[in-house]
Amino acid sequence: MTESTRDSRSGSRHEWFVTTHWSVVLASRRSDSTQARAALEKLCQIEQLKECLTSGGRGEPYAQLAAKLGMTEGAVKVAVHRLRQRYRQLLEEEIAHTVASPDEVIEERRYLLSVLSL
């Protein structure tokens, strides 16, 4: 093998490595960007839907929320349901830090929500 052949092969490998590495970097950045964009969209969606947690059905109709968010009314209902479940879970976790026993958590949550709905 001549020296010029060896140089061209190593240059080729080097170019391949650089190109492959750059492709991975770009794909990673794109993935991070896509994840960040998805997280931001989710946050905006939650901001629009959080009114449903406390409105007691007196808030904006689901059909209007769906139009604003580019979702179907059914998808809004599911999102609100999941948001309520998660809110309940987080609320109960916080309440658990303030009561003497786990048996008191649900009772305290019900009391707290009744006070807030006055």
C-alpha positions in Angstrom: 0.0 0.0 0.0 1.4 3.3 -1.0 1.6 6.3 1.4 -0.9 8.3 -0.7 -3.4 5.4 -0.5 -3.0 5.2 3.3 -3.5 9.0 3.6 -6.6 9.0 1.5 -8.1 6.1 3.6 -7.3 7.7 6.9 -8.7 11.0 5.6 -11.8 9.1 4.5 -12.2 7.6 7.9 -11.6 10.9 9.6 -14.3 12.6 7.3 -16.7 9.7 8.1 -16.1 10.1 11.8 -16.5 13.9 11.7 -19.7 13.6 9.6 -21.1 10.9 11.8 -20.3 12.8 15.0 -21.8 16.0 13.5 -25.0 14.1 12.5 -25.4 12.7 16.0 -24.9 16.1 17.5 -27.5 17.6 15.2 -29.9 14.8 15.8 -29.4 15.3 19.6 -30.0 19.0 19.4 -33.1 18.4 17.3 -34.4 15.9 19.8 -33.7 18.3 22.7 -35.5 21.1 20.7 -38.4 18.9 20.0 -38.7 17.8 23.6 -38.5 21.5 24.8 -41.1 22.5 22.3 -43.4 19.6 23.4 -42.9 20.6 27.1 -43.7 24.2 26.3 -46.9 23.2 24.4 -47.9 21.0 27.4 -47.3 23.9 29.8 -49.5 26.2 27.7 -52.1 23.5 27.5 -52.1 23.1 31.3 -52.3 26.9 31.8 -55.5 26.9 29.7 -57.0 23.9 31.4 -56.1 24.7 35.0 -59.2 26.9 35.3 -61.2 23.7 34.9 -59.8 22.5 38.3 -61.6 25.2 40.3 -64.4 26.4 38.1 -66.8 23.7 39.1 -68.2 23.5 35.6 -68.7 27.2 35.4 -65.6 27.9 33.3 -65.1 28.1 29.6 -66.9 25.3 27.7 -64.8 22.4 26.6 -65.6 23.1 22.9 -64.2 26.6 23.2 -61.1 25.3 25.0 -60.7 22.7 22.3 -60.8 25.3 19.5 -58.2 27.4 21.3 -55.9 24.5 21.9 -56.3 22.9 18.5 -57.7 19.7 20.1 -60.9 17.8 19.9 -63.5 18.3 22.7 -62.9 14.6 23.7 -59.2 15.2 24.0 -59.9 18.3 26.2 -62.1 16.2 28.5 -59.4 13.5 28.8 -56.7 16.2 29.5 -58.9 17.8 32.2 -59.6 14.4 33.8 -55.9 13.6 33.9 -55.0 17.1 35.2 -57.6 16.6 38.0 -56.2 13.2 38.9 -52.6 14.6 39.0 -53.8 17.6 41.1 -55.6 15.3 43.5 -52.4 13.2 43.9 -50.2 16.2 44.5 -52.7 17.7 46.9 -52.9 14.5 48.9 -49.1 14.2 49.0 -48.9 17.7 50.5 -51.7 17.0 52.9 -50.0 13.9 54.1 -47.2 16.0 55.5 -49.7 17.9 57.7 -51.8 15.1 59.2 -51.1 12.5 61.9 -52.0 9.4 59.9 -52.6 8.4 56.3 -56.2 7.7 57.1 -56.8 11.4 57.6 -55.6 12.5 54.1 -58.8 12.0 52.1 -61.0 13.5 54.8 -58.7 16.5 55.0 -58.7 16.9 51.2 -62.5 16.8 51.1 -62.6 19.4 53.9 -60.1 21.7 52.1 -61.9 21.5 48.8 -65.2 22.3 50.5 -63.7 25.4 52.1 -62.2 26.5 48.8 -65.5 26.1 46.9 -67.4 28.5 49.2 
